[in-house]
Amino acid sequence: MWAAWAPLLFLAMWVMSSFAGPLSFRIAAILDDPMECSRGERLAITLAKESINRNSNRSTTGKLDVDIFELLRDSEYETGETMCQILSKGVVAVLGPSASPASNSIISNICGEKEVPYVKVAPEDILKVQFPRFTTLDLRPTNTDISLAVAGLLTFFNTTTACLICAQADCLLNMEGLLHQFLISKETLSVRMLDDSNDPTPLLKEIRDDKTATIIVDANATMSHIILERASELGMLSVYYTYIFTSLVEGRMVRRQGEKREERRRMRGEEEG
């Protein structure tokens, strides 16, 4: 999560160094996750902004302001309305959102027309744009890179059996490189698709019963959080299990799950004492 918004530092420094004189620069950040990850992103943006303003020379580079906007759904209409609000504020750049394909396409087109830099932190689009807008800067690795990175991790740890949890419609396309790696090897990769109930409990129980220790999760931040919560309830966050997330914003959630588990252990120890 923090890494996803690190581009704010890079973008702001580039924008502020491109102009001379004491000015105020305004950047728009668009968030699209309704759960606690959005709160973490807000905190990351605030800390980045404060760090930039604290370390820059106001008399020569000016001040950075960041306006935060939220998308409640991946809607072209809602995104268009949001972009009208953003552009009316005279922003010099736009960041995000992190997981809204339709919205990302609209934002890219609008920023291209208005010649406003757009830093994209969302996953790679499955349907390639033949002539992408020159104002869009994509800082995330491609699906192929992520897929091959996961395959490399499995090879490095000599993993012969793993399970891929697919919680996104384009999961198999995203993980094409990983699937190909297993097809040409003797290792076994089982694929389990999350159904429309969005309850991963039955699926996790199957994985536990199969004694599969390595679990790859292709899901957004919200669903990844739910999967970790259910896994914790089933006792599947022990040292026996290894989780690999294809999303790039899960590290904080994994740490928080571990901290909560340790806190429960301490509480039980105190009660027994």
N, C-alpha and C positions, 0 to 999 in steps of 0.2 A: 504494500500500500504506500509506504513512504517512498519507495523507489519509483512508484508510478508517477508521483508528483514532483520528483526531483527535477524534471524538465523546467519547472518554474524558475529555478535558480539560473539554469543555463539561458533560458529565453530572456529573463529579465536583465541579466547582465549584458546580453547581446544588444537588446533594445536600448538600454540606458547608455551603453558605450557608443551607440551609433549616432547619438545626438549630443550637441554641445549646449551648455547653458543650464541654469537651474530650472528644470521643468518637472511637472508631475505626470507620471506615466500610469495608465490604467489598463489592467489586464483582466479579462473575464475568464473564470473557471466554471465549467459546467459539470455538475455531479449528477449521477443517475442511479445510485444505489440507495434504497430507502432504509437499509438497516444500519448497524453500528459502524460498518466500514465507511459510511459517509461521514460519520463524526470523526473518524481517524483521518480522512482526507481533508476535512476542514482544519483539523489541528495541524496537519502537515503543511497546508497552504499558509496558515497563519504564521507558523514558525519560519517558513522559508521567506515570507515577506518581511518579517521582523529582522531576520538575519541580513537580508539584502539592504534594508534601510539603515541598519545599525552599522554595517561595514562600509557603506558607500559614502562618498563625499557629497553632501547635499548641495553645496555651493556650485558644483560642477556637473553632477549627474542627476540631481533632482530626487524626487520621492516616488516610490512605487506603491500604487493602490491596486487591490484585487477585489473585484466584485464577484460574488459566488451566486450562481443560478442553479436551480434544481429542475431536472426533468422527471416528472412522475411516471411517464411511460415513453416507449420508443415510438413516438408519433411524429410524422412529418409536419402536421399542422402545428402541434405544440412547439416543435423545434423551431419552425418558422417564426412563431410569435416570440419565442425567447430570443432569437437572433435579432429581431427588430428592436427589442429592449436593449440588447447588448450594443448594437451598432449606434444607437441613439446616444450612448454614453461616451462615444469617441474613443473606444478601446484601441490599443495598438497591437493586440494579439489575443487569441482565444486558445484555451486549453480544455481537453476532454470533449465529450464524456468517455468513460472507460469501457462501457459494454452496451452500446446501442447502435447497431448497424445502420438502420434507416436514418437515425439522427446524424450520425457521423457523415453520411453521404450528403445530407442537406447542408450541414455546417461547412463541409469542404467546398461545396459549390458556391455558397454565399460568400465565404471568405475569399474564394478565388475571384469572384466578380468584383468585390470591394477591395481586393489586394491587401487583405489583412492576414498576417501569418496565423496559421492554425497548427498547433502542436497536437498530434493525435496520439493518444495513449491506449486506444482500444485495440483488440485483436485484429489480425489481418482479415480483410474482406475475402470471402470465398469467391465472389464474382469480381474479377479484376476490372478496374476502370482502365480502359484502353489509353486514355490521355488524362492522367491524374493532374489535379491543379498544382501549379508550381508553388503555390503559397502553403501547401500542406506538407508538414514535416512529420513523418511516422517514426517514432522512437522505439517502438516495440519490435522484437524479433519476429520473423515470419513464422507461420504455422510449421513449415518444414524444419526450420531451425529448432523450434521447441520440441517437435517430434523426435528429431535426431538426437537432441540433448537428453531426452528421457531415455531413449534407446542406449545412449552412451553410458548413462548412470547404471542401467540394468546390467550392461556388459561389465562395467568396472567392478560392480559388487557381485559378479558371478551369479546373477539371479536367473534361475531356470524356469520358475513359475511365477506368474503375476496375473493380476486381474485389473482390467480397465473398466472403470465406472463412467458411463456416458450419460451426462445430465444435460447435454446440449444437442440440438438437432443435427448440427454439422460436425459432431464429434469424430465420426469415422473419417471424414474428409480432413479434419485437423490433424488426426493421428496417422495419416497415411504412411508416413515414413516409419513410424514405430511398428505398424502392422506388417509392413514389408520386411522389416528386420526380423520379426518372429517367423514369418513365412519361409524365409530362406535358412532358418536355423533349426536346431532340435528343441529349442525352448518352447514352453507352452504359455500362451496368452489367452485368457478367457475374457470375453466382453459381456458386460451386463448393462442393459439400458434401463435407466430410471423411468418408471411409468408415469402416467398423468397425475397420479396422486401426489407426486413429489415427496413421498415418504420413503427414505432410503433404508428403513429398518429391516424389512424382509430381505432386501438385497444384501445388506451387511450380514445378516444371519446366515445366508447361503455361503457367503465368502468365509465366514468363521467356521462353518461346518465343513467346508472343503479344505480347511487348514491352509489357506493361501495367505502368506505373510506379507507380500508386497502388493500394495494397492495403489493404482494410478487413478487420479480423479481429474476428469475433464469437466469442469463446471465453473460457473461464475462465483463471485465471492460470497454471495448470499447462500447459494446452495452448498458450497463448500463448508460454510459455517454450520449449516444444518447437519451435514454428513458427519462432521467432527463431533457435534453434540450427541448424535445417535450412537456413534462409535464409542464415545465415552460411556454412555449408558449401558452398552453391551460389553464393556470391559475390553474394548479393542484398541485402546491407546497404550498398551503395555509395550515393553521393549521388544516383544516378539514381532510387532507389526512395523512396517515401513510404509509411509505415505509419500507419494510424489504428486504434487499439484501442478497441472499445466498452466493454471492462472498464475500471474506474477504478483498477486497481492495477498497471499495467504499466510505469509510468515508470522505476522502479528497475531493472527487467530490461533495458529498452532502453539505459539508461546503462551497465549492466554489460556488455552485449554490445559497446557501442562501446569501453569501456575494454579489454576483452579483445582486440578487433581491433587497437587501437593498440599494445597490449603485444606482440602477435605481430609487428607491423610493426617495432617497435624491435628485437626479438630478431633478425629477419631482417637488419636493417641492421647490427647489431653483428657478426653472423656474416660478412656480406659484407665489412665493414671489416677 
